[in-house]
Amino acid sequence: MCEVYFANGVFLLVLAIEAIGTFHRKWKRGELNSSSIGRLTGSYLLFSVSAILAFAPQLIVRQIIFGTPLALGLYGSREWDWRSPHFWEVLFSPNRGAFLWTPILIPSVLGLFFLRRRASEIATYFLAAAGCFYLLISVDPWWHGVESFGIRFFVSLTPVFVMGLAAACARFAEAWGNLQEVTRRVAVIITLLIVWNLGLVFQIRDHLLPIFGQIHWKDVVYDQFRVVPGELARAFRSYVGSFL
């Protein structure tokens, strides 16, 4: 995970929390003795050493190319915004704010809190990882992802968001009671959110949206309902016509 993207290292926090929880549970049960401490400590140390050895080639390559093993390439050309983090912008900025560009993330994040009722331990892991990832991106000077659709950095959290969305759907089912009825409603809501994002993708494709920088939501909404349907129909006819 870290070789794909350095920021994925925050997921190692899950293992740290799990280790602390394991020691705590054994201590409460009176099972924590020299033998169990040695066995657990050895397991975690073995994992840590293995992870470092597996990641070492990446660090060596970066040392050779950039002169430092922790270099971020182009993204290391600016200082991190430790004193002025972009907490609000990451979520709500017109410049790739996560909740505005990908609104399906709103029920996904809420679902992580609902998940605590069903699987509190797993929910704690996911919330800790997602929270730390969000904090890390907030101090990144390139938090908006530069030229991308939305904040591409959060792609790493996709499995967490999927679990959160599933938990949110389950919570809505409990609230409404009628499983068949709630399934139809949830399906409609999720479909609309998917269609909304597909419309934004089409706007990017046809240059109705800038590939970077601020956007004007008044124009975005207008294009979504008045321009995209017609352009999408013409693009589809042109695509089909090329095979006829």
C-alpha positions in Angstrom: 0.0 0.0 0.0 2.8 2.4 0.9 4.6 1.7 -2.4 1.5 2.7 -4.3 1.1 5.9 -2.3 3.0 7.0 0.8 -0.1 8.4 2.6 -1.5 4.8 2.7 0.9 4.3 5.6 -1.9 5.7 7.9 -3.6 2.2 7.6 -0.8 0.9 9.7 -2.5 2.7 12.5 -5.2 0.0 12.4 -2.6 -2.6 13.4 -1.3 -0.3 16.2 -4.8 0.1 17.6 -5.4 -3.6 17.2 -2.2 -4.4 19.1 -3.1 -2.1 22.0 -6.6 -3.6 22.1 -5.3 -7.1 22.2 -2.9 -6.4 25.1 -5.7 -4.5 26.9 -8.2 -7.4 26.5 -5.7 -10.0 27.7 -4.8 -7.8 30.7 -8.5 -7.5 31.7 -9.0 -11.2 31.4 -5.9 -12.0 33.4 -4.3 -13.7 30.5 -1.4 -11.3 30.2 1.7 -13.2 31.4 5.4 -13.3 30.2 4.6 -16.1 27.7 1.7 -14.2 26.0 3.6 -10.9 26.1 6.6 -12.5 24.4 4.4 -14.3 21.8 2.4 -11.1 20.9 5.4 -8.9 20.9 7.3 -11.3 18.7 4.5 -11.4 16.2 4.2 -7.6 15.9 8.0 -7.2 15.7 8.1 -9.9 13.0 5.5 -8.0 11.0 7.2 -4.7 11.5 10.6 -6.0 10.3 9.0 -7.7 7.3 7.2 -4.5 6.3 10.4 -2.5 6.5 12.3 -5.0 4.4 9.6 -5.2 1.8 9.4 -1.4 1.6 13.2 -0.8 1.6 13.6 -1.1 -2.3 11.1 1.8 -2.7 13.2 3.9 -0.3 16.4 3.0 -2.0 15.1 4.0 -5.4 13.9 7.3 -4.1 17.2 7.9 -2.5 18.9 7.3 -5.9 16.5 9.5 -7.9 15.6 12.3 -5.5 18.5 12.3 -3.0 16.3 11.4 0.0 14.3 8.2 0.7 11.2 10.1 1.8 11.0 12.5 -1.2 7.5 13.0 -2.7 8.8 14.0 -6.2 7.0 17.0 -7.6 4.7 17.2 -4.6 7.7 17.8 -2.3 8.5 21.1 -3.9 6.3 23.0 -1.4 6.2 23.0 2.4 3.3 21.2 4.1 0.6 23.5 5.5 1.0 22.5 9.1 0.0 25.9 10.4 -3.0 26.4 8.1 -4.6 23.1 7.4 -7.4 22.9 4.8 -10.0 21.1 6.9 -13.1 22.8 5.4 -11.7 23.0 1.8 -11.0 19.3 1.6 -14.7 18.5 2.2 -16.6 21.5 0.9 -14.4 23.6 -1.4 -15.7 24.1 -5.0 -12.1 23.2 -5.9 -12.6 19.4 -5.6 -14.2 19.3 -2.2 -14.9 15.6 -1.5 -18.5 16.0 -0.3 -19.5 18.4 -3.1 -17.9 16.5 -6.0 -18.8 13.0 -4.7 -21.9 13.4 -2.5 -22.2 9.7 -2.0 -19.4 10.0 0.5 -21.7 11.8 2.9 -23.8 8.7 3.8 -20.6 6.6 3.5 -18.9 8.6 6.3 -22.1 8.7 8.4 -22.4 5.0 8.0 -19.0 4.5 9.8 -20.6 5.9 13.0 -23.6 3.6 12.5 -21.2 0.7 12.1 -20.2 1.1 15.7 -23.5 -0.4 16.8 -22.8 -3.6 14.8 -19.0 -4.0 15.0 -17.5 -1.4 17.3 -14.0 -2.7 17.0 -13.9 -2.7 13.2 -15.7 0.7 13.1 -13.0 2.1 15.4 -10.3 0.9 13.1 -12.0 2.4 10.0 -12.7 5.8 11.7 -9.2 6.1 13.0 -7.7 5.3 9.5 -10.1 7.6 7.7 -9.7 10.4 10.2 -5.9 10.3 10.1 -6.0 10.1 6.3 -8.2 13.2 6.2 -5.9 15.1 8.6 -2.9 14.2 6.4 -4.6 15.4 3.2 -5.7 18.6 5.0 -2.1 19.7 5.5 -1.0 18.7 2.0 -0.3 21.9 -0.1 -1.7 19.9 -3.1 -4.8 18.7 -1.2 -7.1 19.3 -4.2 -5.3 16.8 -6.3 -4.3 19.4 -9.0 -5.7 18.0 -12.2 -8.2 15.4 -11.2 -11.8 14.5 -10.8 -12.5 15.4 -7.2 -9.9 14.6 -4.5 -8.3 11.6 -6.0 -6.3 10.9 -2.9 -9.4 9.5 -1.2 -9.5 6.6 -3.6 -7.3 4.8 -1.1 -10.3 4.9 1.3 -12.7 3.2 -1.1 -13.0 -0.1 1.0 -13.7 2.0 4.1 -16.4 4.1 2.3 -18.0 0.9 0.9 -18.4 -0.5 4.4 -19.7 2.9 5.6 -22.3 3.0 2.8 -23.4 -0.5 3.6 -23.8 0.3 7.3 -25.8 3.5 6.4 -28.2 1.5 4.2 -28.6 -1.1 7.0 -29.4 1.7 9.5 -32.0 3.2 7.1 -33.6 -0.2 6.8 -33.9 -0.5 10.5 -35.5 3.0 10.7 -38.1 2.4 8.0 -38.9 -1.2 9.0 -40.1 -2.4 5.6 -37.1 -3.9 3.9 -38.5 -4.2 0.5 -39.6 -0.5 0.5 -36.4 0.8 1.9 -34.4 -1.2 -0.7 -36.3 0.6 -3.5 -35.7 4.0 -1.9 -32.0 3.4 -1.2 -31.5 2.1 -4.7 -33.1 5.2 -6.2 -31.0 7.5 -4.0 -27.7 5.7 -4.8 -28.6 5.7 -8.5 -29.2 9.4 -8.5 -25.9 10.0 -6.8 -24.1 7.8 -9.3 -25.8 9.6 -12.2 -24.8 13.0 -10.7 -21.1 12.0 -10.7 -21.4 10.5 -14.2 -22.8 13.9 -15.3 -19.7 15.6 -13.8 -17.4 13.2 -15.5 -19.1 14.0 -18.8 -18.7 17.7 -18.1 -15.0 17.2 -17.5 -14.8 15.2 -20.8 -16.4 17.9 -22.8 -14.5 20.7 -21.1 -17.6 22.2 -19.5 -15.7 22.0 -16.2 -12.1 23.2 -15.7 -9.6 20.4 -15.1 -8.3 22.3 -12.1 -9.2 25.3 -10.0 -12.5 26.7 -8.7 -15.9 25.9 -10.4 -19.2 27.8 -10.2 -21.9 25.5 -9.0 -24.7 27.6 -10.6 -23.2 26.8 -14.0 -22.5 23.2 -13.0 -26.1 22.5 -12.0 -27.4 24.2 -15.1 -25.2 22.1 -17.4 -26.1 18.9 -15.5 -29.8 19.3 -16.3 -29.8 21.4 -19.5 -26.7 20.6 -21.4 -25.4 17.1 -20.4 -28.5 15.1 -21.4 -28.5 16.5 -24.9 -24.7 16.2 -25.4 -24.8 12.7 -23.9 -27.5 11.6 -26.4 -25.5 13.0 -29.3 -22.3 11.3 -28.1 -24.2 8.0 -27.8 -25.7 8.3 -31.3 -22.3 9.2 -32.7 -20.7 6.2 -30.9 -23.3 3.8 -32.1 -23.2 5.2 -35.6 -19.5 4.5 -35.9 -20.3 0.8 -35.8 -23.2 0.9 -38.3 
